[in-house]
Amino acid sequence: MTTPMLLQSAIPGLASPAIVAIALVYFVVVAAIATWATRRTKNANDFFVAGAGVGLWTLAIAKMAATLSGFAFIGGPGLVYTIGIGAVFIILPGALSNALGAWVLAKRMRLLGEARGLFTVPDAIGARYGSRLAQGLAAVAVLVAVTGYIATNLLALGLVIDAIFGTGLSTGIWIGTAIILAYSVAGGIMAGIYTDVFQGSVMAIASAIVFAFALKSGGGMEHISRTIMAADAAYLGPWGRIGPMAAISFFFVFGVGSLGQPHVIHKFYMLRDPRQLKWYPLLMTVALAVTQLLYVSVGVAMKALVLGGSMAPLAKADQATPQFLLHYTPTLVAGLVFSGVAAAIMATVNSFMSVGAAALTHDLPIAFGGRVTDELRVGRISTVVLAVVAAAVAQASGTLVAFLGIFGWGLFGSTIVPALAIGLNWEGATRAGAIASIATGLGITLVGETLGYFKVYGLPAGVSISALALVSSLLAFFAVSWLTRDTARGSIDPDIQIVMNA
Amino acid sequence: MKRLLVRLLVTSCGLVAIAYVSMFVSATPPAWAPISLAIGANGVIMTLMAIGAVRHDTMPRSLVWTFLGLFVLCAGAFVVALLLPAHEGPGGPLLLGLPMRSAIVLYSVGVVPIAILPLAYALTFESSTLSEDDLVRVRAAHASTRESEQA
């Protein structure tokens, strides 16, 4: 099964004065917003959950920006170009997953924040089961996945900065790291969430504009389809070139796994008024749908342009978006989109830094029975350590980055979904069930991905480790909870029970 | 109701697991494996949504029909696309700009729920998700916990 990657190869040089100017304006605006937000960061609560004072629009756009990363702009269209409709099953669950998150997690996470002052996802797992071990295991899973995710995103950001400013990849990685660190360390998620609003808006506008250009370049959707169908029947078939098992596996992993993405779901703690959740699914779904228009349209349009003879075949799939922008959109649009790519990556990295730093500063000490006295200061130090380690990994080895990058979504999904999403909604879940599911998700993902990466063992076509880990951890959760069902009764703290019943 | 939904969730997970196991057992994937996976995956998503929407072991009838209808639509779209013969070659039929089978899946699963689920959530929010009374109860529990900690 094809592994979706953020960005794997260098993109063409874009160093035109207009694009450089737009990118500079973008970075100046980010810096200005971050400076403003940093002044409002006074304590650990501000640093990790923006003081729980965020409005609905801010929450929805920030969550959208954190969800997508640069994959939606570069790696995704490249994947669509390569495997066709099959790649759309990665984003297809977006039509369901925001309502899913709202019903399953939004209210309960937000009320847990209210009842216990929690600010991390492992916090919620620890509170639900009264278990430091469950909280610690979840924190380990978060840290492993976050480090890989940050490294892949920093590598992608380095490639974008190099393409725009001609800095060279290595310098691009460290410039990108320094920019994100500057506002993440100073303002934490408070700075991140408000820059996310600007960054998310840039992403949505850029995506909508490019969608129109993509349809126009191919002569409309019907003409694009006819051109492709004449040359490559399987490409626009319902499963693309990857077959039904792989395509539906994408749908399963990215649909159900959306409930376990800590950098996205921890933002529920930040909402000022929980009653504003009423319109959250609508806002989030529309924002996500608009921003994903580019993902589908550019890959398909480029395929039609290549098959129709208007473009030469791409040397690398990642070049689908850059080549399309350079040949079929005005320079200003290209500049806006590349700022959008940088925006998407930076928004995601900031969110990952926040959850990673919280795991180091807050969850792991609690798991070992202690508590950091100055969480704001240690959180800032942890953010720097995480970023430097990830940037060094990104610079040192592209292969290692690719290896770490493939863990993320599946690891989050298999370790967090059963214990958190089901556990907060089902009184029959037990501490042993939660620990078993987290351990199963961690074990299968780490062992399976390692064996697969080093080609020790290959899975049948259409089966992925992420999907196996997710379904195994779900079944382990139910099986162990059933076996230990006598311990379920009376094991939930009264205030947590009130939140679960609310 | 929640007990029934949890059983449906476990069954859906089982359908997903059986589909994957069949891929290891047989060199040639059985034709029913993707159908089992499609029904199971949609079952997991819809039952999770329904479990989240249950309060005091009940759910408004409108939500029951919403979840049931969308499960039939989404799982059905996958199954229809799996069972229909392929006509994606030159001159194949298009539906709203896409080949027929792809259009059935993409519009049923990727577009229709966007128009239904967020509105269903908003329209049942006060009555079935979060009311002022719920907030008062949670805040009272928080205050009580703090008092007992201080004592």
Contacts between the chains, C-beta under 8 A, distances in Angstrom:
chain1	res1	chain2	res2	distance
A	85	B	102	5.3
A	85	B	106	7.4
A	88	B	106	6.6
A	88	B	110	7.6
A	92	B	106	7.1
A	92	B	109	5.7
A	92	B	110	4.8
A	93	B	45	7.4
A	94	B	110	7.8
A	95	B	109	6.6
A	95	B	110	4.9
A	95	B	111	6.8
A	95	B	112	7.8
A	95	B	113	4.4
A	95	B	114	4.8
A	95	B	117	7.8
A	96	B	45	5.7
A	96	B	49	7.8
A	96	B	70	7.9
A	96	B	74	7.6
A	96	B	109	7.7
A	96	B	113	5.2
A	96	B	117	6.7
A	97	B	45	7.9
A	98	B	117	7.9
A	98	B	118	7.2
A	99	B	49	6.7
A	99	B	113	7.4
A	99	B	117	3.6
A	99	B	118	5.9
A	99	B	120	7.5
A	99	B	121	5.5
A	100	B	45	6.1
A	100	B	48	6.3
A	100	B	49	5.1
A	100	B	52	7.5
A	102	B	52	8.0
A	102	B	121	5.5
A	103	B	49	5.1
A	103	B	52	3.5
A	103	B	53	4.9
A	103	B	121	6.7
A	103	B	129	7.6
A	104	B	48	5.7
A	104	B	49	6.8
A	104	B	51	7.2
A	104	B	52	3.6
A	105	B	52	7.5
A	107	B	129	6.0
A	107	B	130	5.3
A	111	B	134	7.8
A	111	B	135	8.0
A	111	B	138	5.0
A	114	B	135	7.9
A	114	B	138	5.6
A	114	B	139	6.7
A	114	B	142	6.3
A	115	B	138	5.4
A	115	B	141	5.9
A	115	B	142	4.7
A	115	B	145	7.3
A	116	B	142	7.5
A	116	B	145	7.7
A	220	B	97	7.4
A	221	B	96	7.8
A	221	B	97	3.2
A	221	B	98	7.2
A	222	B	94	6.0
A	222	B	97	4.8
A	224	B	97	7.7
A	225	B	94	5.9
A	225	B	97	5.9
A	225	B	98	6.1
A	225	B	99	6.6
A	226	B	90	7.9
A	226	B	94	7.8
A	229	B	88	5.8
A	229	B	89	6.2
A	229	B	90	5.8
A	229	B	91	7.9
A	229	B	92	5.9
A	229	B	99	6.7
A	230	B	90	4.6
A	233	B	86	7.4
A	233	B	88	4.6
A	233	B	89	4.3
A	233	B	90	7.9
A	233	B	92	7.8
A	234	B	88	6.9
A	236	B	88	5.6
A	236	B	98	6.8
A	236	B	99	5.2
A	236	B	102	5.9
A	237	B	86	6.1
A	237	B	88	4.5
A	237	B	99	6.7
A	237	B	101	6.7
A	237	B	102	6.4
A	238	B	81	4.3
A	238	B	99	7.8
A	238	B	101	4.5
A	238	B	102	4.6
A	238	B	104	7.6
A	238	B	105	5.0
A	238	B	106	8.0
A	244	B	34	3.9
A	244	B	37	7.9
A	244	B	38	7.8
A	244	B	82	6.0
A	245	B	19	7.4
A	245	B	23	6.7
A	245	B	29	6.6
A	245	B	33	6.4
A	245	B	34	5.4
A	245	B	37	6.4
A	248	B	34	5.9
A	248	B	37	4.9
A	248	B	38	5.2
A	248	B	41	6.0
A	248	B	78	6.6
A	249	B	37	7.1
A	251	B	41	5.8
A	251	B	109	7.7
A	252	B	16	6.4
A	252	B	37	7.0
A	252	B	40	7.8
A	252	B	41	3.9
A	252	B	44	7.2
A	255	B	41	6.8
A	255	B	44	8.0
A	255	B	45	5.2
A	256	B	41	7.5
A	256	B	44	5.6
A	256	B	45	6.3
A	256	B	48	7.3
A	259	B	48	7.3
A	274	B	130	6.0
A	274	B	135	6.7
A	275	B	125	8.0
A	275	B	130	6.2
A	275	B	132	7.9
A	275	B	135	7.5
A	277	B	125	7.3
A	277	B	129	7.4
A	277	B	130	6.8
A	278	B	121	7.5
A	278	B	122	5.2
A	278	B	125	4.1
A	278	B	126	7.7
A	278	B	129	7.7
A	279	B	118	7.8
A	279	B	122	5.8
A	281	B	117	6.4
A	281	B	118	4.0
A	281	B	121	4.9
A	281	B	122	7.5
A	282	B	118	3.6
A	282	B	119	7.0
A	282	B	121	7.7
A	282	B	122	6.3
A	285	B	114	5.5
A	285	B	117	7.6
A	285	B	118	5.4
A	286	B	114	7.6
A	289	B	114	6.2
A	421	B	48	6.8
A	422	B	9	7.7
A	422	B	48	7.3
A	422	B	51	7.4
A	425	B	51	5.0
A	425	B	52	5.5
A	425	B	54	7.7
A	426	B	2	6.9
A	426	B	6	6.0
A	426	B	51	6.7
A	428	B	6	6.9
A	460	B	23	4.2
A	460	B	24	6.1
A	460	B	29	7.4
A	461	B	23	7.9
A	461	B	29	7.9
A	462	B	23	6.3
A	462	B	29	6.9
A	463	B	20	5.6
A	463	B	23	5.1
A	463	B	24	7.7
A	467	B	16	7.7
A	467	B	20	6.8
A	468	B	20	6.1
A	471	B	13	5.9
A	471	B	16	4.8
A	471	B	17	5.1
A	471	B	20	6.7
A	472	B	17	7.7
A	474	B	13	4.7
A	474	B	44	7.7
A	475	B	10	7.9
A	475	B	13	5.6
A	475	B	14	7.6
A	475	B	17	6.2
A	478	B	6	7.9
A	478	B	10	5.2
A	478	B	13	7.2
A	494	B	141	6.8
A	495	B	138	7.8
A	495	B	141	4.2
A	495	B	142	6.6
A	495	B	144	7.6
A	495	B	145	5.2
A	498	B	137	5.7
A	498	B	138	5.9
A	498	B	141	4.6
A	499	B	138	6.1
A	499	B	141	7.9
A	501	B	55	7.6
A	501	B	56	7.3
A	502	B	55	8.0
A	502	B	130	6.8
A	502	B	134	4.3
A	502	B	137	6.8
A	502	B	138	6.0
